[in-house]
């Protein structure tokens, strides 16, 4: 078992950044002033399976967007911290609200603003295009790109480490 898989065995909560993690990092702004984001269905199903495995999920993002609220509702994320310019404070509030330790949490981010919670989390995860300093402090760098299944990869890593992957796959293998 790899060191990242060992860490994943203890995870009870996973917090995700949005831009550059759940999306490819691009910000699409329309003439109407609305913000648009593209999410991948692979990630959505992975998040639903992770939740069904008993893992609590959260979103911690510095930006505020209605589309994030809609996506969170669609995938069953109830802990949402938008406009979190200080992500460490949001992370600390999350673990206090849920009564877990930082070591029982994973944090997935891609830029230096994500480093404070990543450096405290039991499992710090990033994506291939992340800033070099972020990759240096990550316990795991996904093979899949942000917005293209990187979140799903983390979901499956945790489920496999915790022995819930086969149960989640069973309905698809009938």
Residue frames as a rotation matrix with the C-alpha (Angstrom) as fourth column:
UNK 1
0.582 0.813 0.000 0.00
0.813 -0.582 0.000 0.00
0.000 0.000 -1.000 0.00
UNK 2
-0.156 -0.643 0.750 1.40
0.590 -0.669 -0.452 3.40
0.792 0.372 0.484 -0.98
UNK 3
-0.857 -0.186 -0.481 1.83
0.505 -0.485 -0.713 6.19
-0.101 -0.854 0.510 1.58
UNK 4
-0.775 0.632 0.028 -1.11
-0.591 -0.739 0.324 8.07
0.225 0.234 0.946 0.00
UNK 5
-0.071 0.763 -0.642 -3.31
-0.131 0.631 0.764 4.96
0.989 0.138 0.055 0.31
UNK 6
-0.473 -0.171 -0.864 -2.29
0.786 0.362 -0.501 4.63
0.399 -0.916 -0.037 3.97
UNK 7
-0.977 0.112 -0.182 -3.37
-0.019 -0.892 -0.451 8.21
-0.213 -0.437 0.874 4.56
UNK 8
-0.562 0.800 -0.209 -6.60
-0.599 -0.219 0.770 7.65
0.571 0.558 0.602 2.61
UNK 9
-0.434 0.375 -0.819 -7.61
0.479 0.866 0.142 4.84
0.763 -0.331 -0.555 4.96
UNK 10
-0.650 0.076 -0.756 -8.16
0.729 -0.216 -0.649 7.39
-0.212 -0.974 0.085 7.77
UNK 11
-0.976 0.181 0.122 -10.18
-0.121 -0.914 0.387 9.94
0.182 0.363 0.914 5.78
UNK 12
-0.434 0.885 -0.167 -13.69
0.756 0.257 -0.602 10.84
-0.490 -0.387 -0.781 6.95
UNK 13
0.623 0.570 -0.535 -14.06
0.245 -0.792 -0.559 14.23
-0.743 0.217 -0.633 5.22
UNK 14
-0.334 -0.692 0.640 -12.86
0.911 -0.064 0.407 15.50
-0.240 0.719 0.652 1.83
UNK 15
0.436 0.382 -0.815 -12.79
0.181 -0.924 -0.337 19.22
-0.882 -0.001 -0.472 1.02
UNK 16
-0.025 -0.350 0.937 -12.44
0.980 0.175 0.092 20.36
-0.196 0.920 0.338 -2.58
UNK 17
-0.548 -0.119 -0.828 -11.47
-0.142 -0.962 0.232 23.63
-0.825 0.245 0.510 -4.19
UNK 18
0.550 0.802 0.234 -13.56
0.173 0.164 -0.971 24.36
-0.817 0.575 -0.048 -7.28
UNK 19
0.914 -0.164 -0.372 -11.61
-0.405 -0.439 -0.802 26.27
-0.032 0.883 -0.468 -9.95
UNK 20
0.029 -0.948 -0.316 -8.68
-0.894 0.117 -0.432 24.18
0.447 0.295 -0.845 -11.16
UNK 21
-0.811 -0.196 0.551 -9.87
-0.456 0.803 -0.384 21.08
-0.367 -0.563 -0.741 -9.27
UNK 22
-0.161 0.842 0.515 -13.51
0.335 0.537 -0.774 20.36
-0.929 0.048 -0.368 -10.06
UNK 23
0.935 0.344 -0.087 -13.17
0.047 -0.364 -0.930 22.49
-0.352 0.865 -0.357 -13.19
UNK 24
0.467 -0.800 0.377 -10.28
0.848 0.283 -0.449 23.01
0.252 0.529 0.810 -15.59
UNK 25
-0.263 -0.581 -0.770 -9.59
0.804 -0.574 0.158 26.38
-0.534 -0.577 0.618 -13.98
UNK 26
-0.802 0.025 0.597 -11.04
0.434 -0.663 0.610 28.51
0.411 0.748 0.521 -16.75
UNK 27
-0.482 0.676 -0.557 -13.50
0.385 -0.408 -0.828 31.21
-0.787 -0.614 -0.064 -15.74
UNK 28
-0.663 0.347 0.663 -16.22
0.668 -0.125 0.733 31.81
0.338 0.929 -0.149 -18.30
UNK 29
-0.525 0.476 -0.705 -17.98
0.295 -0.675 -0.676 35.13
-0.798 -0.563 0.215 -17.84
UNK 30
-0.173 0.569 0.804 -20.97
0.985 0.107 0.137 35.99
-0.008 0.815 -0.579 -20.02
UNK 31
-0.707 0.002 0.707 -22.12
0.246 -0.936 0.250 39.37
0.662 0.351 0.662 -21.29
UNK 32
0.361 0.928 0.088 -24.98
0.100 -0.132 0.986 38.98
0.927 -0.347 -0.141 -18.83
UNK 33
0.008 -0.467 0.884 -22.46
-0.849 -0.470 -0.240 39.16
0.528 -0.749 -0.400 -15.97
UNK 34
0.841 0.341 0.421 -23.04
-0.516 0.741 0.429 35.53
-0.166 -0.578 0.799 -15.01
UNK 35
-0.290 -0.953 0.084 -20.25
-0.929 0.302 0.216 33.06
-0.231 -0.016 -0.973 -14.40
UNK 36
0.791 0.498 -0.356 -20.27
-0.587 0.782 -0.209 29.68
0.175 0.374 0.911 -16.09
UNK 37
-0.246 -0.849 0.467 -18.29
-0.872 0.404 0.276 26.58
-0.424 -0.340 -0.840 -15.15
UNK 38
0.331 0.271 -0.904 -17.88
-0.685 0.728 -0.032 23.18
0.650 0.630 0.426 -16.75
UNK 39
-0.047 -0.250 0.967 -17.93
-0.849 0.520 0.093 20.12
-0.526 -0.817 -0.237 -14.51
UNK 40
-0.585 -0.239 -0.775 -17.26
-0.669 0.682 0.295 16.54
0.458 0.691 -0.559 -15.57
UNK 41
0.488 0.872 -0.040 -19.82
-0.737 0.436 0.517 13.78
0.469 -0.223 0.855 -15.10
UNK 42
0.129 -0.522 -0.843 -17.07
0.256 0.839 -0.480 11.32
0.958 -0.154 0.242 -14.11
UNK 43
-0.851 -0.473 0.229 -16.36
-0.043 -0.371 -0.928 13.46
0.524 -0.799 0.295 -11.07
UNK 44
-0.252 0.847 0.468 -20.05
-0.905 -0.377 0.195 13.77
0.342 -0.375 0.862 -10.22
UNK 45
0.636 0.471 -0.612 -20.62
-0.293 0.880 0.373 10.03
0.714 -0.058 0.698 -10.09
UNK 46
-0.230 -0.815 -0.532 -17.41
0.397 0.421 -0.816 9.56
0.889 -0.399 0.227 -8.13
UNK 47
-0.812 -0.033 0.582 -18.58
-0.422 -0.656 -0.626 12.09
0.403 -0.754 0.519 -5.54
UNK 48
0.229 0.963 0.141 -21.97
-0.883 0.145 0.446 10.40
0.410 -0.226 0.884 -5.23
UNK 49
0.521 -0.110 -0.847 -20.29
0.131 0.990 -0.048 7.02
0.844 -0.086 0.530 -4.68
UNK 50
-0.615 -0.787 -0.035 -17.88
0.211 -0.122 -0.970 8.51
0.759 -0.604 0.241 -2.16
UNK 51
-0.471 0.539 0.698 -20.80
-0.828 -0.542 -0.140 9.97
0.303 -0.645 0.702 -0.22
UNK 52
0.594 0.728 -0.342 -22.58
-0.600 0.685 0.413 6.59
0.535 -0.040 0.844 -0.35
UNK 53
0.105 -0.676 -0.729 -19.39
0.342 0.713 -0.612 5.12
0.934 -0.186 0.306 1.15
UNK 54
0.623 0.250 -0.741 -19.87
0.771 -0.041 0.635 7.28
0.128 -0.967 -0.219 4.24
UNK 55
-0.513 -0.850 -0.123 -17.44
0.855 -0.519 0.022 10.09
-0.082 -0.094 0.992 3.45
UNK 56
0.541 0.616 -0.572 -18.54
0.564 -0.771 -0.296 13.67
-0.623 -0.163 -0.765 4.14
UNK 57
-0.187 -0.572 0.798 -17.71
0.968 -0.248 0.050 16.13
0.169 0.782 0.600 1.39
UNK 58
0.418 0.249 -0.874 -17.16
0.464 -0.886 -0.030 19.88
-0.781 -0.392 -0.485 1.44
UNK 59
0.359 -0.311 0.880 -16.39
0.799 -0.385 -0.462 22.68
0.483 0.869 0.110 -0.97
UNK 60
0.385 -0.335 -0.860 -13.97
0.511 -0.699 0.501 25.43
-0.769 -0.632 -0.098 0.03
UNK 61
0.024 -0.303 0.953 -13.57
0.977 -0.196 -0.087 28.12
0.213 0.933 0.291 -2.61
UNK 62
-0.681 -0.370 -0.632 -12.44
0.527 -0.847 -0.071 31.73
-0.509 -0.381 0.772 -2.61
UNK 63
-0.917 0.397 0.032 -14.95
-0.226 -0.585 0.779 32.69
0.328 0.707 0.626 -5.29
UNK 64
-0.505 0.845 0.177 -18.71
-0.037 0.183 -0.982 32.89
-0.863 -0.502 -0.061 -4.84
UNK 65
-0.808 0.236 -0.539 -20.97
-0.567 -0.064 0.822 31.58
0.159 0.970 0.185 -7.57
UNK 66
0.112 0.941 0.319 -24.54
-0.903 0.231 -0.363 30.33
-0.415 -0.247 0.876 -7.77
UNK 67
0.429 0.021 -0.903 -23.39
-0.663 0.686 -0.299 27.59
0.614 0.727 0.308 -10.14
UNK 68
-0.702 -0.697 -0.147 -21.28
-0.359 0.524 -0.773 26.13
0.616 -0.489 -0.618 -7.30
UNK 69
-0.560 0.585 0.587 -24.37
-0.684 0.074 -0.726 25.97
-0.468 -0.808 0.359 -5.08
UNK 70
0.487 0.757 -0.435 -26.29
-0.869 0.369 -0.329 24.21
-0.089 0.539 0.838 -7.85
UNK 71
0.046 -0.556 -0.830 -23.47
-0.489 0.712 -0.504 21.71
0.871 0.429 -0.240 -8.46
UNK 72
-0.851 -0.375 0.367 -23.12
-0.482 0.284 -0.829 21.04
0.207 -0.883 -0.422 -4.73
UNK 73
-0.097 0.906 0.411 -26.83
-0.822 0.160 -0.546 20.28
-0.561 -0.391 0.730 -4.45
UNK 74
0.527 0.312 -0.791 -26.69
-0.796 0.509 -0.329 17.97
0.300 0.802 0.516 -7.48
UNK 75
-0.048 -0.663 -0.747 -23.88
-0.212 0.738 -0.641 15.88
0.976 0.127 -0.176 -6.01
UNK 76
0.664 0.488 -0.567 -25.00
0.382 0.431 0.818 15.97
0.643 -0.759 0.100 -2.38
UNK 77
-0.513 -0.835 -0.201 -22.41
0.683 -0.254 -0.685 18.30
0.520 -0.489 0.700 -0.87
UNK 78
0.579 0.812 -0.071 -23.94
0.655 -0.411 0.634 20.15
0.486 -0.413 -0.770 2.08
UNK 79
0.461 -0.514 -0.723 -20.85
0.548 -0.476 0.688 21.81
-0.698 -0.713 0.062 3.56
UNK 80
0.347 -0.243 0.906 -20.08
0.847 -0.335 -0.414 24.76
0.404 0.911 0.090 1.28
UNK 81
0.269 -0.375 -0.887 -17.67
0.516 -0.722 0.461 27.59
-0.813 -0.582 -0.001 2.05
UNK 82
0.312 -0.110 0.944 -17.82
0.889 -0.315 -0.331 30.15
0.334 0.943 -0.001 -0.76
UNK 83
0.670 -0.138 0.729 -16.00
-0.097 -0.990 -0.097 33.47
0.736 -0.006 -0.677 -0.66
UNK 84
0.908 -0.376 -0.183 -13.44
0.315 0.329 0.890 31.84
-0.275 -0.866 0.418 1.62
UNK 85
0.732 -0.672 0.114 -10.49
-0.384 -0.546 -0.745 34.13
0.562 0.501 -0.658 1.02
UNK 86
-0.330 -0.780 0.532 -8.75
-0.940 0.218 -0.264 32.50
0.090 -0.587 -0.805 3.98
UNK 87
0.230 0.452 -0.862 -9.18
-0.510 0.810 0.289 28.82
0.829 0.373 0.417 3.27
UNK 88
-0.726 -0.514 -0.456 -7.46
0.138 0.542 -0.829 27.78
0.674 -0.665 -0.322 6.48
UNK 89
-0.798 0.503 0.333 -10.18
-0.552 -0.387 -0.738 29.46
-0.242 -0.773 0.587 8.56
UNK 90
0.161 0.882 -0.443 -12.86
-0.961 0.243 0.135 27.74
0.227 0.404 0.886 6.47
UNK 91
-0.077 -0.292 -0.953 -11.04
-0.171 0.946 -0.276 24.40
0.982 0.142 -0.123 6.89
UNK 92
-0.954 -0.299 -0.031 -10.75
-0.002 0.110 -0.994 24.90
0.300 -0.948 -0.105 10.65
UNK 93
-0.428 0.880 0.208 -14.47
-0.866 -0.333 -0.374 25.76
-0.260 -0.340 0.904 10.84
UNK 94
0.198 0.474 -0.858 -15.28
-0.736 0.650 0.189 22.64
0.647 0.594 0.477 8.83
UNK 95
-0.408 -0.410 -0.816 -13.39
0.125 0.860 -0.494 20.27
0.904 -0.304 -0.300 11.11
UNK 96
-0.972 0.126 0.201 -14.81
-0.228 -0.270 -0.935 21.97
-0.064 -0.954 0.291 14.21
UNK 97
-0.180 0.976 -0.126 -18.37
-0.983 -0.184 -0.017 21.75
-0.039 0.121 0.992 12.84
UNK 98
0.391 0.328 -0.860 -17.94
-0.556 0.829 0.063 18.06
0.734 0.453 0.507 12.01
UNK 99
0.681 -0.142 0.719 -15.97
-0.675 0.261 0.691 17.07
-0.286 -0.955 0.081 15.12
UNK 100
0.878 -0.469 0.092 -13.09
0.466 0.799 -0.381 15.51
0.105 0.377 0.920 13.19
UNK 101
0.304 -0.862 -0.406 -9.36
0.209 -0.355 0.911 16.06
-0.929 -0.362 0.072 13.24
UNK 102
0.367 -0.277 -0.888 -7.34
-0.820 -0.547 -0.168 17.57
-0.439 0.790 -0.428 10.41
UNK 103
-0.696 -0.705 0.135 -5.68
-0.589 0.669 0.454 14.17
-0.410 0.236 -0.881 9.97
UNK 104
-0.401 0.644 0.651 -9.09
0.430 0.760 -0.487 12.67
-0.809 0.085 -0.582 9.18
UNK 105
0.654 0.620 -0.434 -9.57
-0.027 -0.554 -0.832 15.15
-0.756 0.556 -0.345 6.34
UNK 106
-0.239 -0.643 0.728 -8.34
0.904 0.126 0.408 15.31
-0.354 0.756 0.551 2.78
UNK 107
0.406 0.316 -0.857 -8.01
-0.040 -0.931 -0.362 18.62
-0.913 0.181 -0.366 0.96
UNK 108
-0.006 -0.339 0.941 -7.74
0.932 0.338 0.128 18.89
-0.362 0.878 0.314 -2.82
UNK 109
0.706 0.166 -0.689 -6.43
0.026 -0.977 -0.210 22.15
-0.708 0.130 -0.694 -4.25
UNK 110
0.588 -0.455 0.669 -4.23
0.808 0.298 -0.509 23.46
0.032 0.839 0.542 -7.04
UNK 111
0.300 -0.466 0.832 -2.82
0.192 -0.825 -0.531 26.87
0.934 0.319 -0.158 -6.10
UNK 112
-0.667 -0.738 -0.105 -0.88
0.264 -0.102 -0.959 28.43
0.697 -0.667 0.263 -3.24
UNK 113
-0.364 0.609 0.705 -4.07
-0.821 -0.567 0.065 29.72
0.439 -0.555 0.707 -1.58
UNK 114
0.670 0.625 -0.400 -4.89
-0.420 0.763 0.491 26.04
0.612 -0.161 0.774 -0.95
UNK 115
-0.180 -0.876 -0.447 -1.60
-0.018 0.457 -0.889 25.30
0.983 -0.152 -0.098 0.81
UNK 116
-0.571 -0.097 0.815 -2.59
-0.772 -0.275 -0.574 26.25
0.280 -0.957 0.082 4.39
UNK 117
0.423 0.724 0.544 -5.38
-0.848 0.529 -0.045 23.64
-0.320 -0.442 0.838 4.63
UNK 118
0.731 -0.200 -0.653 -3.45
-0.291 0.773 -0.564 21.16
0.617 0.602 0.506 2.47
UNK 119
-0.287 -0.958 0.008 -0.45
-0.357 0.099 -0.929 21.34
0.889 -0.269 -0.370 4.81
UNK 120
-0.536 0.158 0.829 -2.67
-0.837 0.033 -0.547 20.48
-0.114 -0.987 0.115 7.79
UNK 121
0.511 0.837 -0.196 -4.83
-0.859 0.508 -0.070 17.82
0.041 0.204 0.978 6.16
UNK 122
0.241 -0.351 0.905 -4.15
-0.341 0.842 0.418 14.14
-0.909 -0.409 0.083 6.61
UNK 123
-0.093 -0.238 0.967 -4.20
0.817 0.536 0.210 13.73
-0.569 0.810 0.145 2.84
UNK 124
0.086 0.020 -0.996 -3.23
-0.321 -0.946 -0.047 16.63
-0.943 0.324 -0.075 0.57
UNK 125
-0.015 0.037 0.999 -4.09
0.780 0.626 -0.011 16.10
-0.626 0.779 -0.038 -3.08
UNK 126
-0.039 0.006 -0.999 -3.48
-0.421 -0.907 0.011 18.15
-0.906 0.421 0.038 -6.20
UNK 127
0.847 0.411 0.338 -3.66
0.183 0.371 -0.910 17.92
-0.499 0.833 0.239 -9.98
UNK 128
0.254 -0.830 0.497 -0.93
0.939 0.335 0.078 17.73
-0.231 0.447 0.864 -12.65
UNK 129
0.126 -0.189 0.974 -1.17
0.618 -0.753 -0.227 21.41
0.776 0.630 0.022 -13.68
UNK 130
0.883 0.240 -0.404 -0.92
0.470 -0.439 0.766 22.69
0.007 -0.866 -0.500 -10.08
UNK 131
0.681 -0.670 0.296 1.71
-0.595 -0.742 -0.309 25.22
0.426 0.034 -0.904 -9.17
UNK 132
0.039 -0.761 -0.648 5.06
-0.058 0.645 -0.762 23.54
0.998 0.067 -0.019 -8.39
UNK 133
-0.745 -0.328 0.581 5.00
-0.548 -0.194 -0.814 24.55
0.379 -0.925 -0.035 -4.71
UNK 134
0.197 0.898 0.394 1.57
-0.973 0.229 -0.037 22.95
-0.124 -0.376 0.918 -4.32
UNK 135
0.691 0.008 -0.723 2.77
-0.311 0.906 -0.287 19.70
0.652 0.423 0.629 -5.90
UNK 136
-0.383 -0.923 -0.044 5.78
-0.257 0.152 -0.955 19.77
0.888 -0.354 -0.295 -3.59
UNK 137
-0.754 0.119 0.646 3.46
-0.656 -0.094 -0.749 19.72
-0.028 -0.989 0.149 -0.54
UNK 138
0.320 0.916 -0.241 0.92
-0.922 0.360 0.143 17.21
0.218 0.177 0.960 -1.87
UNK 139
-0.199 -0.276 0.940 0.80
-0.540 0.832 0.130 13.62
-0.818 -0.482 -0.315 -0.70
UNK 140
-0.202 0.237 0.950 -0.78
0.657 0.752 -0.047 12.65
-0.726 0.615 -0.308 -4.01
UNK 141
-0.495 0.069 -0.866 -0.86
-0.605 -0.743 0.286 14.18
-0.624 0.665 0.410 -7.49
UNK 142
0.428 0.749 0.506 -3.62
-0.080 0.589 -0.804 12.81
-0.900 0.303 0.312 -9.70
UNK 143
-0.629 -0.541 0.558 -2.87
0.481 0.292 0.826 11.45
-0.610 0.788 0.077 -13.14
UNK 144
0.019 0.740 0.672 -6.12
0.984 -0.132 0.118 12.84
0.176 0.659 -0.731 -14.54
UNK 145
-0.797 -0.311 0.518 -6.45
0.337 -0.940 -0.047 16.55
0.501 0.137 0.854 -15.21
UNK 146
-0.762 0.534 -0.366 -8.64
0.105 -0.456 -0.884 18.95
-0.639 -0.712 0.292 -13.26
UNK 147
-0.098 0.844 -0.527 -12.19
-0.741 -0.415 -0.528 19.01
-0.665 0.339 0.666 -14.56
UNK 148
0.110 0.056 -0.992 -11.48
-0.875 0.479 -0.070 15.76
0.471 0.876 0.102 -16.44
UNK 149
0.656 0.262 -0.708 -11.77
-0.027 0.945 0.325 13.08
0.754 -0.194 0.627 -13.77
UNK 150
-0.470 -0.873 0.132 -9.14
-0.154 -0.065 -0.986 14.14
0.869 -0.484 -0.104 -11.20
UNK 151
-0.281 0.457 0.844 -11.80
-0.956 -0.207 -0.207 14.32
0.081 -0.865 0.495 -8.50
UNK 152
0.768 0.571 -0.291 -13.06
-0.576 0.814 0.076 10.85
0.280 0.109 0.954 -9.48
UNK 153
0.141 -0.816 -0.560 -9.51
0.008 0.567 -0.824 9.54
0.990 0.112 0.087 -9.18
UNK 154
-0.724 -0.373 0.580 -9.31
-0.523 -0.251 -0.814 10.79
0.449 -0.893 -0.014 -5.59
UNK 155
0.200 0.882 0.428 -12.75
-0.980 0.184 0.077 9.35
-0.011 -0.434 0.901 -4.79
UNK 156
0.780 0.090 -0.619 -11.66
-0.261 0.946 -0.191 5.94
0.569 0.311 0.762 -6.06
UNK 157
-0.318 -0.943 -0.094 -8.33
-0.146 0.146 -0.978 6.13
0.937 -0.298 -0.184 -4.20
UNK 158
-0.561 0.157 0.813 -10.19
-0.822 -0.225 -0.523 6.67
0.101 -0.962 0.256 -0.91
UNK 159
0.535 0.841 0.077 -12.81
-0.844 0.535 0.030 4.00
-0.016 -0.081 0.997 -1.61
UNK 160
0.500 -0.423 -0.755 -10.15
-0.118 0.831 -0.544 1.44
0.858 0.361 0.366 -2.54
UNK 161
-0.579 -0.789 0.204 -8.07
-0.275 -0.046 -0.960 2.26
0.767 -0.612 -0.191 0.55
UNK 162
-0.548 0.443 0.709 -11.13
-0.821 -0.125 -0.556 1.93
-0.158 -0.888 0.433 2.78
UNK 163
-0.959 0.080 0.271 -12.43
0.102 0.993 0.066 -1.24
-0.264 0.091 -0.960 1.13
UNK 164
-0.112 0.982 -0.149 -15.68
0.039 -0.146 -0.989 0.30
-0.993 -0.116 -0.022 -0.19
UNK 165
-0.546 -0.184 -0.817 -14.81
-0.720 -0.396 0.571 0.44
-0.428 0.900 0.084 -3.89
UNK 166
-0.985 0.136 -0.104 -16.10
0.060 0.843 0.535 -3.03
0.161 0.521 -0.838 -4.81
UNK 167
-0.415 0.881 -0.225 -19.42
0.709 0.158 -0.687 -2.39
-0.570 -0.445 -0.691 -3.04
UNK 168
-0.033 0.374 -0.927 -19.86
-0.260 -0.898 -0.354 0.85
-0.965 0.229 0.127 -4.99
UNK 169
-0.656 -0.289 -0.697 -19.00
-0.731 0.017 0.682 -0.87
-0.186 0.957 -0.223 -8.29
UNK 170
-0.823 0.277 0.496 -21.25
0.177 0.955 -0.239 -3.90
-0.540 -0.109 -0.835 -7.72
UNK 171
0.168 0.980 -0.101 -24.46
0.099 -0.119 -0.988 -2.30
-0.981 0.156 -0.117 -9.12
UNK 172
0.345 -0.098 -0.934 -22.65
-0.836 -0.484 -0.258 -1.64
-0.426 0.870 -0.249 -12.40
UNK 173
-0.649 -0.701 -0.295 -21.28
-0.760 0.603 0.241 -5.17
0.009 0.381 -0.925 -12.75
UNK 174
-0.118 0.701 0.703 -24.59
-0.408 0.612 -0.678 -7.06
-0.905 -0.367 0.214 -12.79
